[in-house]
Amino acid sequence: MVLLESILIPVATLGYCSGFAAAYVVSGHSTDARQFTISKGEPLPYVHDSTTWYEASTRPVKNLEDWIDLEEGLAFKYLLDNIAPGGTNTKGCRDGTVIASPSKAFPNYFYQWIRDAAITVQGIVNEYRKSEDLALRDIVDRYADMQAEIQETFNPSGSFATGGLGEPKFMVDGTPFTGSWARPQRDGPALRALTLMNFIRVVNQTNPELVTLQWINKLYNPDLAANSIVKSDLEYVSHHWDAIGFDLWEEILDLHFFTALVQHKALVQGRDLALSLDDHGAASWYDGQQVALKRFIKAEFWDGRNGHLKAYQHTPYRSGLDCGIMLGSIHGGHSDLYPPWSDEVLASTQMFINQMQNLHPINKRKPPYYPEDERLRGVGIGRYVEDIYDGVRTSEGNPWFLCTSSVSDIFYTAISHFIDEGEFHITRTNRPFFDRLHPAGRAKLGRVSSGDSDFRNYLQAMFTYADSFLNVIRYHTKADGRLSEQFDKYDGFQRGAHDLTWSYGSFLMAVDKRQTARRGLFGSKY
């Protein structure tokens, strides 16, 4: 079954009503596939001339490059070790289970979180897109089967019809976790829907002969009963986005930036999928809800007084800066709604880095290996300034590997976007970020186009800056390439759950974005 490239699913081929125009645009945004595209422009030439003010480390550092190549393979292996079937750490797990960590005590992370699993499998889908390895496709299919069962499992958050899709985690055999927990959490259904909608697109592009009516119906069936996996999640998101829940750190009961962004992106992509399957009633409903949600996000999460985004609608005892802002932009930002290259995200990321720089004593040590300028030196990034979770109990928060990777991810993605656009703008909002890149700390307001020498200077400085956060991860990675949840704020040794799946996944995602940015900046030569 061959699907048309211009739409998600060929409605005529599947037996549904045809007539969907490829140019169809509803209020909101079209489906965002930027994270899986390669820069279309020619690589920026590597040139030093009299106008070049950025001369240090303008090429990828060789030994960092070698480490990334090695760690990428190890991280992917360790990530697969946490997925059943076949994972070495998944004894007793049902097929399709993604464990958060093999750690069973101090702390016990031997569960499957809806959020963590969806983000992890999104990375598997991305790897399948590149390799077309059918073993990876099988992992995603088994994950989908497992999630279909979990959706129907009665749990402390309710039944399938009464809010059970907001349950955050399950046992590794698919049974409900019945202990006390921070529930509900409303990001999981959106992330699961995004992962499986991307899976539909990727299979359509790589192996269209594998797309069958039965396979599509399992994932999205236009039937009004809404019993298929993706449609069930979209219905949950569209009816609950304005209801409070716990954040991705499972601590604050509120409305959250991360949750809202992934919900919005899911509704936009869900609208497009519903239209391609001639499910016009659902498409109209999802579109109306994404418009309302976008309006809410714009109104509630920008702190104009302090010049940064805030992670929660109400933050009476927190600054509002939080790694969830970067993660929200990475997984949910798109088009003009807080993507990584937006003024607000770049400004917020730099302000967050400034907070973290002085918060953790380990950040005062300059890691070896990497000769970056002090102003472009990365630091370990934690969850938020007020954090007191040390990986086992409450005392003092530490830097997290996944948060440190997320900074690199933001910057690499922004670089690729600016290259694609051939320009960027330095504004009053994002100027503190560009000041950090400028050798004199005085970025000039205005448009910077690809024909300007400063265009290359800024982007190469940004690349070095992004690399320096991966270098921090390198410094704290074990000799065998393993990553835990955190590293100690004083001595730098790993803490918390060992072999955290999300630590590996976030690193791999950042490296994937780096490859695209590197190709655009330096071409295939380096």
Secondary structure, 3 states (H helix, E strand, C coil): CCCCCCCCCCCCCCCCCCCCCCCCCCCCCCCCCHHHCCCCCCCCCCCCCCCCCCCCCCCCCHHHHHHHHHHHHHHHHHHHCCECCCCCCCCCCCCCCECCCCCECCCECCCEEHHHHHHHHHHHHHHHHHHCCHHHHHHHHHHHHHHHHHHCCCECCECCCCCHHHCCEECCCCCECCCCCCCCCCCHHHHHHHHHHHHHHHHHHHCHHHCCHHHHHHHCCCCCCCCCHHHHHHHHHHHHCCCCEECCCCCCEECEHHHHHHHHHHHHHHHHHHHHCCCHHHHHHHHHHHHHHHHHHHHHCEECCCCEECCECCCCCCCCCCHHHHHHHHHHCECCECCCCCHHHHHHHHHHHHHHHHHCHHHHCCCCCCCCCHHHCCCCCCCCCCCCECCCCECCCCCEHHHHHHHHHHHHHHHHHHHHHCEEEECCCCHHHHHHHCCCCCCCCEEEECCCHHHHHHHHHHHHHHHHHHHHHHHHCCCCCCCCCEECCCCCCEECCCCCHHHHHHHHHHHHHHHHHHHHHHHHHC
